[in-house]
Amino acid sequence: MSRKIFVAGAALVLSGGMFVPVALAATFAGGNTYALPQGETIAGNFYAGGGTVVIAGNVQGDLGVAGGTVFVTGAVVQDALVVGGNVNISGPIGGDLRILGGNVTVNDSVSGEILVLGGKVNIGQNARVGSMTVVGGQIVYEGISSGPSQLIGENVDVNGSVAGDLWAKAKQLVIGNGAKVEGALTYQAPQAALISNGAEISGAVTFEPQPEPASVFGMNREDAKMFVFSILSAWWLTKLVMGIIMALAFFFLFPAGVTALVRETLRGWKKDLLYGFLALVVTPVVVVGLLLTVVGAPLGLLVLLVFLTHLILAGLGAGIFLGSIAIKYVAKKDVHPVTWQSIVLGVGLLAIIGLVPIIGWVFAFIFFLIALGGLMRHTAKVLALGR
């Protein structure tokens, strides 16, 4: 059981790792609300993020989506990776489908493997999937699976078909009249499952009683740890996707300014590293001092707002700077290139390096300080020219 959930989490991590090189030949989009219109087709891989994301058009490559609410009604030719609070898949997926969400509904064909980590998961009657692993709180399965399947949850209702063995773990397992298992049924639960007379099970039924009721999504403590690992993996992946989208948006809005800032900063990165460190230490002290005075409070709020903006931009800039350095030395360029490819590479590399304890964190923090110092120096320069 623990191994099954670990594999689920590892699959999400690997999806994020593969995202970086594959994304170099991809299309990106995003916004508070984003929609790929019906009838529109993306020729290659497509990645989108936002508060609400609707994919009504077709994607001929891989699809990666992160959002609060995600609807996929168009066709995806290859794999799909979806992270969201509410996720609804009602379009065909030509490859594997991986989902992390709160409320998840899958109600169309998935040619490959389906992996879902969710709160409430509904695999609908129109779903035609390959092998399947679903981990959730409440699971309702009504589709057709062409391979072996695993269902792990607190309450699991099965009214679909499985063309192979079915393995389940739950507090309460219900095998309804519409259930058809062409292999063996093996399940772990505190009590025997409710198996309807109309259910068809071709193989043996094995009940493995659990000595203690599970308290987290039908899982014991060790399984819960693996589930948390999976959630953290998905959170990291969401951060990666959103970081790339925001960094690209920053670049596309101010291409000349970002390019000039990167090249100027990297020429004098040691000074900007010092400026960034001083800004991080001194600015909060100055802000607090201003806020404690009646006259200085408005100025303190303004300085605080500007400083927070710089912190956000520095978080984006760190990856942009790293990607520019990497491309310059790998491709042996004379100048630091700033392109959307270098940005995707840099943000991805920084996210992966940040997974390494201590050394990785220090490395990422240094690039953050360099970016912060460069931005603060640039702002000071602009203000001086304005006077």
C-alpha positions in Angstrom: 0.0 0.0 0.0 2.7 2.5 1.0 4.6 1.6 -2.2 1.5 2.3 -4.3 1.1 5.8 -2.8 4.8 6.5 -3.0 4.7 5.6 -6.7 1.9 8.0 -7.1 3.9 10.8 -5.5 7.0 9.9 -7.4 5.1 10.0 -10.7 4.1 13.6 -9.9 7.8 14.6 -9.2 9.0 12.9 -12.4 6.3 14.8 -14.3 7.8 18.1 -12.9 11.3 17.0 -13.8 10.4 16.1 -17.3 8.5 19.4 -17.7 11.7 21.5 -17.9 13.3 20.0 -21.1 10.0 19.3 -22.8 8.8 22.8 -22.1 11.5 24.3 -24.3 9.3 23.4 -27.3 6.0 24.4 -25.8 3.4 27.2 -25.8 2.5 29.0 -22.5 -0.5 31.0 -21.6 -2.2 32.2 -18.4 -4.1 34.9 -16.6 -6.7 35.3 -13.9 -9.1 33.6 -16.3 -7.8 31.9 -19.4 -9.6 29.9 -22.1 -8.3 28.0 -25.1 -11.3 28.4 -27.4 -13.2 25.5 -29.0 -12.0 25.0 -32.5 -8.5 26.3 -31.8 -5.6 23.8 -32.0 -2.1 24.0 -30.3 0.4 22.2 -32.5 2.8 21.1 -29.8 2.9 20.9 -26.0 0.8 23.5 -24.1 1.0 24.7 -20.5 -1.5 27.1 -18.9 -2.2 28.5 -15.5 -4.6 30.9 -13.8 -7.5 31.2 -11.4 -9.9 29.6 -13.9 -8.6 27.7 -16.9 -10.8 26.3 -19.6 -9.2 24.1 -22.3 -11.9 23.8 -25.0 -9.6 23.6 -27.9 -7.3 20.7 -28.9 -3.7 20.1 -27.9 -1.6 17.9 -30.2 1.2 17.4 -27.7 1.3 17.2 -23.9 -1.0 19.4 -21.7 0.0 20.9 -18.3 -2.5 23.0 -16.4 -2.5 24.6 -12.9 -5.4 26.6 -11.6 -8.1 27.1 -9.0 -10.8 25.6 -11.4 -9.8 23.7 -14.4 -12.1 22.4 -17.2 -10.7 20.3 -20.1 -13.3 19.6 -22.7 -11.0 19.5 -25.8 -8.9 16.6 -27.0 -5.3 16.1 -25.8 -3.3 13.8 -28.1 -0.5 12.9 -25.6 -0.2 13.1 -21.8 -2.0 15.5 -19.5 -1.0 16.8 -16.0 -3.6 18.9 -14.2 -3.4 20.5 -10.8 -6.4 22.4 -9.4 -9.0 22.9 -6.7 -11.8 21.8 -8.9 -10.9 19.7 -11.9 -13.2 18.4 -14.6 -11.9 16.3 -17.5 -14.6 15.8 -20.1 -12.4 15.6 -23.2 -10.4 12.6 -24.5 -6.8 12.2 -23.4 -4.5 10.2 -25.8 -1.8 9.4 -23.3 -1.5 9.2 -19.5 -3.6 11.5 -17.2 -2.3 12.7 -13.8 -4.4 14.9 -11.6 -4.1 16.5 -8.2 -7.2 18.3 -7.0 -9.9 18.9 -4.4 -13.0 17.9 -6.4 -12.1 15.8 -9.4 -14.3 14.5 -12.2 -13.1 12.4 -15.1 -15.8 11.6 -17.7 -14.1 10.8 -21.0 -11.6 8.4 -22.5 -8.0 8.1 -21.3 -5.9 5.9 -23.5 -3.0 5.5 -21.0 -2.7 5.2 -17.3 -4.8 7.5 -15.0 -3.4 8.6 -11.6 -5.5 10.8 -9.4 -4.8 12.3 -5.9 -7.9 14.1 -4.7 -10.5 14.9 -2.0 -13.7 13.8 -3.8 -13.1 11.8 -7.0 -15.7 10.8 -9.5 -14.7 8.6 -12.5 -17.9 8.9 -14.5 -19.9 6.5 -16.7 -18.4 7.9 -19.9 -14.8 7.3 -18.7 -12.8 4.7 -20.6 -9.4 4.4 -19.0 -6.3 2.2 -19.0 -4.7 1.0 -15.7 -5.9 3.2 -12.8 -4.7 4.4 -9.4 -7.0 6.7 -7.4 -6.2 8.0 -3.9 -8.9 10.2 -2.3 -11.3 10.8 0.5 -14.5 9.8 -1.3 -14.2 7.8 -4.5 -17.1 7.0 -6.9 -16.0 4.7 -9.8 -18.5 4.2 -12.6 -16.3 4.0 -15.7 -14.5 1.2 -17.6 -10.9 0.3 -17.0 -9.0 -1.9 -19.4 -6.2 -2.7 -16.9 -5.6 -3.5 -13.2 -6.8 -0.8 -10.8 -6.2 0.5 -7.3 -8.7 2.5 -5.3 -7.6 4.0 -2.0 -10.0 6.1 0.0 -12.2 6.5 3.1 -15.4 5.7 1.2 -15.1 3.8 -2.1 -18.1 3.0 -4.3 -17.6 0.8 -7.3 -20.2 0.6 -10.0 -17.9 0.3 -13.0 -16.0 -2.3 -14.9 -12.4 -3.4 -14.4 -10.8 -5.7 -17.1 -8.3 -7.1 -14.6 -7.6 -7.3 -10.9 -9.0 -4.6 -8.5 -7.2 -3.7 -5.3 -8.9 -1.4 -2.8 -8.4 0.0 0.6 -11.1 1.9 2.4 -13.0 2.4 5.6 -16.1 1.5 3.7 -16.1 -0.4 0.4 -19.3 -0.8 -1.7 -19.4 -3.0 -4.8 -22.7 -2.1 -6.5 -25.0 -3.8 -8.9 -23.2 -2.2 -11.9 -19.7 -3.5 -10.9 -17.9 -5.9 -13.1 -14.4 -7.2 -12.1 -12.9 -9.6 -14.7 -10.0 -10.5 -12.3 -9.6 -10.9 -8.6 -10.9 -8.5 -5.9 -8.5 -7.8 -3.0 -9.4 -5.3 -0.4 -8.4 -4.0 3.0 -11.0 -2.5 5.3 -12.1 -2.6 9.0 -15.2 -4.6 8.0 -16.3 -6.7 5.0 -17.4 -4.9 1.9 -21.0 -4.5 0.9 -21.1 -6.6 -2.3 -24.4 -6.4 -4.2 -25.9 -9.6 -5.7 -25.8 -8.0 -9.1 -22.0 -7.4 -9.0 -19.9 -9.7 -11.3 -16.5 -10.8 -10.0 -14.7 -13.4 -12.1 -11.8 -14.1 -9.8 -11.3 -14.7 -6.1 -12.5 -12.2 -3.4 -9.9 -11.7 -0.7 -10.7 -9.7 2.4 -7.7 -8.5 4.5 -9.1 -7.1 7.7 -7.4 -4.0 9.2 -6.8 -4.2 13.0 -7.4 -0.4 13.4 -9.7 1.9 11.4 -7.6 4.3 9.3 -8.2 7.9 10.1 -6.8 9.7 7.0 -8.4 8.9 3.7 -8.6 5.3 4.6 -4.8 5.1 5.3 -2.6 4.2 8.2 0.1 6.5 9.5 2.8 5.3 7.1 0.4 5.6 4.1 -0.6 9.0 5.3 3.0 10.1 5.2 3.3 8.9 1.6 0.2 10.8 0.7 1.5 14.0 2.2 4.7 13.4 0.2 2.5 13.2 -2.9 0.7 16.4 -2.0 4.0 18.3 -1.5 5.2 17.0 -4.8 2.2 18.3 -6.5 2.5 21.7 -4.7 6.1 21.9 -5.9 5.0 21.1 -9.5 2.3 23.8 -9.3 4.9 26.3 -8.1 7.1 25.4 -11.0 4.4 25.8 -13.6 3.2 29.1 -12.1 6.7 30.4 -11.7 7.5 29.8 -15.4 4.2 31.4 -16.5 4.8 34.5 -14.3 8.5 34.8 -15.4 7.5 34.6 -19.1 4.8 37.1 -18.6 7.3 39.5 -17.0 9.6 39.0 -19.9 7.0 39.4 -22.6 5.7 42.6 -21.0 9.1 44.2 -20.7 11.5 42.3 -23.1 14.0 45.1 -23.6 14.1 46.2 -19.9 14.4 42.6 -18.6 17.2 41.8 -21.1 19.1 45.0 -20.2 18.7 44.4 -16.5 19.9 40.8 -16.7 23.0 41.7 -18.7 23.9 44.7 -16.5 23.4 42.8 -13.3 25.4 39.7 -14.3 28.3 41.9 -15.3 28.5 43.2 -11.7 26.9 40.4 -9.9 29.2 40.6 -6.8 28.1 44.2 -6.1 24.4 43.4 -6.6 24.8 40.4 -4.3 25.9 42.8 -1.6 23.2 45.3 -2.5 20.6 42.6 -2.3 21.8 41.4 1.1 21.8 45.0 2.5 18.4 45.7 1.1 17.0 42.5 2.7 18.4 43.5 6.1 18.1 47.3 6.1 14.8 47.9 4.4 12.6 46.2 7.0 14.3 48.2 9.7 13.7 51.5 7.8 10.1 50.6 7.2 9.4 49.8 10.9 11.1 53.0 11.9 8.9 55.0 9.5 5.7 53.3 10.5 6.3 54.1 14.2 6.1 57.8 13.4 2.9 59.7 12.4 4.7 61.8 9.7 6.7 58.9 8.3 3.9 56.3 8.2 2.6 57.1 4.7 6.2 56.9 3.4 6.7 53.7 5.3 3.7 52.1 3.6 5.0 53.2 0.2 8.5 51.9 0.9 7.0 48.6 2.1 4.9 48.2 -1.0 7.8 48.9 -3.3 10.0 46.5 -1.3 7.4 43.7 -1.5 7.1 44.2 -5.2 10.9 43.9 -5.5 10.9 40.7 -3.5 8.3 39.1 -5.8 10.2 40.3 -8.9 13.5 39.0 -7.5 11.9 35.6 -7.0 11.1 35.6 -10.7 14.4 37.2 -11.7 16.6 34.6 -9.9 15.5 31.9 -12.4 15.8 34.3 -15.3 19.4 35.1 -14.4 20.3 31.4 -13.9 18.9 30.4 -17.3 20.8 33.2 -19.0 24.1 32.1 -17.4 23.4 28.4 -18.3 22.7 29.2 -21.9 25.7 31.5 -22.2 28.2 28.9 -21.1 26.6 25.8 -22.7 26.1 27.5 -26.0 29.3 29.5 -25.7 27.6 32.9 -26.3 29.5 36.2 -26.1 26.6 37.8 -24.1 24.0 36.6 -21.7 21.0 35.6 -23.8 17.5 36.3 -22.5 14.9 34.3 -24.4 11.8 32.4 -23.4 13.8 29.2 -23.7 16.5 30.4 -21.2 13.7 31.5 -18.8 12.0 28.2 -18.8 15.3 26.4 -18.3 16.4 28.8 -15.5 13.2 28.7 -13.5 13.1 24.9 -13.8 16.7 24.4 -12.8 16.4 26.7 -9.8 13.3 24.8 -8.7 15.1 21.4 -9.0 18.3 22.8 -7.3 16.1 24.1 -4.5 15.1 20.6 -3.6 18.6 19.9 -2.4 18.9 20.6 1.4 21.2 23.3 2.6 23.5 23.6 -0.5 20.5 23.9 -2.9 18.8 26.4 -0.6 22.0 28.5 -0.3 22.5 28.5 -4.1 18.9 29.6 -4.7 19.2 32.3 -2.0 22.3 33.7 -3.6 20.6 34.1 -7.0 17.6 35.7 -5.2 19.9 38.3 -3.6 21.6 39.0 -6.9 18.3 39.6 -8.5 17.1 41.7 -5.6 20.2 43.8 -5.6 20.0 44.3 -9.4 16.4 45.4 -9.2 17.0 47.8 -6.2 20.0 49.3 -8.0 18.0 49.7 -11.2 15.1 51.4 -9.3 17.5 53.8 -7.6 19.0 54.6 -11.0 15.6 55.4 -12.5 14.6 57.6 -9.5 17.9 59.5 -9.8 17.3 60.1 -13.5 13.8 61.2 -12.7 15.0 64.0 -10.4 
